[in-house]
Structure formats: structure tokens, C-alpha cells
Amino acid sequence: YVASADQEYRIPIKVIPQNGFKGIVTFSALKLPKNTVPTFDPPSVNLPKTDTTYLILKPTSKYVEAGEYTVEVRADAAKGDKSHKISSTFVFKQKLDLVPHTVLGELFTATWCINCVHSHTAMDRLYEELGKETVTFIEYYVESTKDHPVPRLSWIESEQRMKWYMSNKGIPCMFFDGTDYLQGVPTSEGDVSFAEKAENMYQSYREKVIQKSKEPSAVTISVRSIFDSQHRMGKVHASINALDNLPYKNPHIYFAVVESNIPYVAVNKDKVHHFVLRDFVTPKNDNKHDYLGVQMKLPSGDTFGTKGDVYELDVDFTLLEYFNLANISLVVYVQDNVTKKVLQSST
């Protein structure tokens, strides 16, 4: 969880002198929340004329972890060896519009598609530029079977996913968080060079990602996993939290195994392939409905989506021999299968 860090937090501190004490008192603070620095306004008081100061916690980064903190304040007399300590409970509350939102980009592509190369280049640039906290990608290779049996970029789940999303098969087609998409290469009038197409694709994708990343998210995803490299088997645990009531009736959780840095000279001359879907994993792993994820039902039988709901799921998976373990990652995301809206994603 994260808390708002776009304002200062002021804690009033009043000093009550004992036994007729007079003089200047200064202050210091200990046990502060991470990513905050303390100041006092005013920095000292002169008893008994002034007796109140304010502890101000100033954020040093965009986010401060939400929680309850016990802040210790020490008051020291300017003259004499006199000091006193007090503790105050301070609560950082969560602010929804500052919950990080990671955009999911899903690209439908093919090994023979010339313009798809521009999509691949744009994705590589954006991932390097913005980082996985802002955007994550999945590439679905369709109508691409000449690379079988290895490295086998295309899988039945990619074809199933395209049919679920699209009424036609125009590629390249990038979906952003499930609902917005860009199909083909955006071009200006007249002849456009190869380099200009690549730049147009990058700029168009970037604009969409930045736009979507600013949308608030009411869902957080926490993932941990274990993996046995000798047997190429693993288990992943996901915990999903609803920070607010969700206006969606059919949320599903997805686990997508993707691989990058796959060497293969395709028909379109693309030589290295990134973010390639290797498998959707579910508790069933039947390869029939895995592409639709797992419906998020709570132990009570209710659908996940009420503020405070926590949904947890464990999934086992196995990686094929020709998958490069060093280049494998897991994309976990939550999507409403009615509206196709992706609520949150994580890599």
C-alpha cells in the first residue's frame, strides 16, 4: 500500500513547564516513517511566552508507505541538563489516486508481418524507458507456425486470445489495458520511410501508455514464487486486494509466462523476440480455457470486488526444456472478462 505524499503533515506539540521552568526549548524527532524528514515550526519555544511547536513531516519521495507509526519527539532545554521525551501516534492513510497503475500492453503479431517489427521496436524502447513499474507487455504470435517445433513463438492460447479480443485479424494490433487499442501503423500523408514508421509507432504507443498510467487503480497485486530449476517446476502465489468497491462483475486473474531474448530470424527479418507468450497457467492447465484466466471467487462464494476483499491463489507450473530460464518472467494481471478492462498488472 502507498499513502499520499503530496502534502505536509503537521503534528502540534505543546510544552507544559514544570516547577516554574523558564527558557528556550529545542526539539528533535526519532522513529520516523521511511521517506520523510522532520522539521519543527518554530524550531524552538521560549517558555512561558511560547509553548507550542508543530512537527512537520516532509516527504522525500513520491510515495510514503501507509501505516501507523509511533513518532518519538525529544525536547531539550537550552540551559541545564534537562530533556523530556514523548511519543505520538501518526497514521498515513492511503490515497487511491496515488496507487501505482502498471499498464498492460498486449500485442497481436506474426513472424511474416513487416509492420509488426515497428511494434516490437516500440515496445522494447518503452520498456527500457519507462520500466516495468509503468508498463509491461505480452506478445501473442498468431498464424506463425513455420518456427515450429522450436523456438515456437506461436501457441494455441495466442490464437484463442486474438479471437476473444478481435472480430477481425488486422495486425499488428496493440491493446492497452484491454479496452483501448491501436491497429496497424499510424502514418502521415505521403511516402513514409521505414524509420519514420518506427518513430510514429513508438510515439503513438508512448502516448497511450502515459495516458493509461495516469488512471487510478483500486487493485493491488502481490506475488511471490518458488522455482526448482533442476526439475523446471515452480509455484506462484498471488494476493489481490480491493482498495475500493469495483464496478465490475466478472474479474479474473491471469498468470502469463513470457520469454524475452529469443533468437530466431523470422520472415519479416526480426532476429530477436521479446515478451513472447509461452503459456497461460491456471490450476487446471488444460490449455482449453487457460487464456480466460481464473474467475475470482472468494471462499464465501462471493465475487471479488468489495472494498477490503482479499483474493489469494496458488498455481503450479512447469517450463519446457527449450525455454531459457534466465529470460523467463511472469506477468500477473486482473481483468474483467465482461468489459475486458484490465484493472492492474504486475511483472
N, C-alpha and C positions, 0 to 999 in steps of 0.2 A: 504494500500500500504506500501511497505517497500523500503528502499534505501540501497545501498551498504555501508557496514561498514568495508570493508577490507583494507582501506587506510586512511591516514590522510588528512585533508582538511586545506589548508593554505590561510589566507586572509592577504594581505600586508597592513600595516598601516604606513603612512608617517606623521611625525610630522613637521609642519612648524612653527618655533618660531616667536613670535610677539614682537615688541618693544625691540629687541636686547636681548631676554631672552637666558640665558645660564645655563647649568646644567643637572642633571640627572632626567629622567622622567621614572616612572614605570607605569604598566598597569594592568587593571582588566577587566573582561568581565561579562556581565549580559544577561538575557533573551536568554539562550542557548537552542538548541533543546534537547529533552529528550535523555538520554543515551549517553551524550557526556560530556567531561571535557575539559576546556581550558588551554592552556599553551601559553607563548609568547617566541619567539626566535628572538633576545635575550630578556631576561626578562626586560631589561631597555635599554634606549638610553642615550647618553651623548651629548646633543646639544651644539654646532652645528656640532661636529665631526661626530656623527652618528645620523641619523634621521629616520630610518626605522626598524620596527619590523614586525613579522608575527604572527598573531593569528592562532594557530593550534587547531583544534577540533579533539579530540581523542575519538573514540567510546568506550563505556564501556560494550557493549553487542553486540551480533551478528547482530542485526538489529536496524536501526535508521529509524524512521518514515519519509517518504518522505514529502516534502512540502517546502514552502517558509518561511524563518524565518528572523526576524529583530534582529540582534545581536547588543547590546549596549556595546561600549568599553569606558572605563574611563581612562584618562591619568592624573597622579598626579605628581607634582613636588616634588623632594626630600626635597627641602628647600622652605620655604614660603607656604602660604595657597593658592596654585594655582592648579586648576584642570580644565579639559575640557572633555565633553562627545561627542561622535559621534555615529551614527548608520549606520550599513551596512546590506544590504540585502543578505542573503545567501540561496542558493537553494540546497536541497538534491534531486537528481534525482534517479529515480527507476532503478535498475539493474535487468534484467529479471532472471538471473540465481540464484538470491537470493530470489525469490518469493517462500515462503514455499509451498511444494507439499505434500499433505496428500494422502498416498497410500490407495486405496480401495481394501480390500480382500473380495471376495465373495466365500463362501464355499457351495458346494452341499453335503448334508449329509443325514443320515437316522437314525431312532431310533434303527434299527436292525443291523446297520453296526459296527462291532467290531473295525476295524481300524479307524473309524471316531472319536473315543474317543481321539486318539492321535492328531488329527487335532484340536479338541476342546481345549485340554490342551495347545497345542502350541499357539493357538490364545489368550487364557487367559494370558499366560506368556508374549507374545509380547505386548499386550495392556497395561499390567501393567508396563512392562519395558520401552517401547518407548513412550507411551502416545498417546492421540487422535490427537495431532498435527502432528504426524508422520504416524499413521495408524489407520484406522477404519475398522470394519468388519460387514458383514451381513451373517447370516447362513440361507440357504434355506433347510428346511426339505422336502424330497420327499419320495414317496412310504411309508409314515408313517401315517397310519390312525387309528391305534389302540389306539392312545391317544385322539381320539375324543369322546365326544364333548369338554372336557377340559382335559388338558390345551391347546390342539390342537396346536401342534408345526407346523403342515403342512398346507399349503394353496394352492389354485389353482395357485396363482401367482408364487409360488416357482416352481411348475411343468412347468409352461409356460416359466419361466426364464431358466430352465435347457434345455428345448427343443430348445430355441433360441440360447443358447451357445454351446450345445454339440450334436454331431451326435450319440454318444453312452452314456450309463448311468453308466460308471465306477465311483464309489465313494469310498472314499472321493476325491473330486476334488476342488482345490482352484484356482480361477482366481485372478490375481494381475493386477489391473487397466485394466481389460477387455481383455487383449491380451496375457499375459503370464500365464501359469498355471502349476500346479503340481498335478498329479493324482496318487492315491494310496499312499503307504508308501515307501519312499526311504530306501533301506536296503543294507547292505553289504553281502558278500557271507557267507554261513553257517547259523547256527541257530542264531536267534536274539531274545533276551528276550523282554518282554513287555516294560520294562524301556528303553531299547536301541531303540526300535521303537519310543517311545515317544520323546527321545532326538534327533533322526535322523529327525523326523518330525519338531521339533522346529528349529533345525539348518537350515534345508532346507528352511522353511518359512522365517526365520530371514534373510537369505542371499538374498532372493528375495525382501523382504520389504526394506532392506537397499539399494539394488541396484536401485529399482524403486524410492525411496525417493530422490535420487540424481539427478533425471531427472528434468530439469526446467519445470515450468508451466507458460503458458501465460494466465491463467484464475484465477480470484479471485472470491470467493463466500462469500457473506454477508447475514446472516439470522437473522431474528427476528420473534418472535411469541408471541401470547397471548393464554391463555387457561382458560376455565371456568370449574373448577373441579366439580362443582355441576351438571352440565349437560354433562360433559365429552366431550365438544366440544371445538375446537380451530381453529385458523387461523395462517398460516405461510406465511411470506413474504420473498422472496429471490431476491437478486440483484446480477447479474453476470456481471463482467467486462472483456472485452477482452484487454489484455495488448499489444497484437501484432496481426498481421494477422494470422488466424488459417488455417491450410491446411486440414480442414475437412468440408464436405459438408452437413452433417445432424446431427448437435449437438442437443441433447435432455437433458432436466433437469429432474431429478428423486427426488422424496421425499419418502424415505423408513422409515416406522415406525418400530422400533425394540425394543425388550424387553429382558432384562437380568435377571439373578437370578430366573429363572422359575423352581420350584421344580417338578420333575417328574422322577420316576425310569423307565428308558427305558429298552428295551430288551437287549441292549448292556451294561447294568448296569450303564450307565451315570445317575447321580442323579440331577444335576443342569445344566441348559442350558442358554447360553448367546448369545447375538447378534441375536436373533431369529427374522426373518421377521414376522411382524404382518400384514402389509398392505403396498401396494404402493398407494399413494394418488395422484390424479390429479383433475383438475377442473371438469371432468366428473364423476370420481369414478364409472365406470361401471363394474370394475373387469374383463373386456374383453381385454382391451388394456393398462391398467394401468402399466403393467410390462414393457412396452416400453417407459414409461415416456411421456414428453410433448415436441413436436418439438419447437425449439427456434426461433420463428419468431418475428421480430421487428414490431412496429406499421406501419412502411413503407411497410411491406410485405417482406422485405429482410431477408435473413437468418443471424442470429447472427454469427459473426466471423471476422469482420473487426476491426482493431485496433481502440480502443476508443468506440466500441459498448458497450451499457449497456442494459441488458435484465432484466426485472422485472416481477415477477409473484406472485399472491396471491392464496393460496389454503386453503380451509376449510377441516377439518377432524373431525371425531368422533371416540372415543375409546370405545371398547366393555366393558361390565361390569366386565369381569374376567381378564382384563389387569390390572396389578399393576402399577398405575400411577407413583409411586416412582422409578420404574425401566425402564420407557419408555424413549427412546431418538429418535431423528430424524436424519437420515443420508441423506444429500443433496449432489448430485453429478451431474456432467456434463459428458455425454458420447456421442461419435459419433456413431450413430447406423448403419453406414456402416462398419467402421473398427472395431467397438466395443471398441475403445480406450477410457478409462476414463481420462479426462483431469484434473479434480480436484474434491476433495470431502471434506466434512465438517460435523462434528457432533455437 
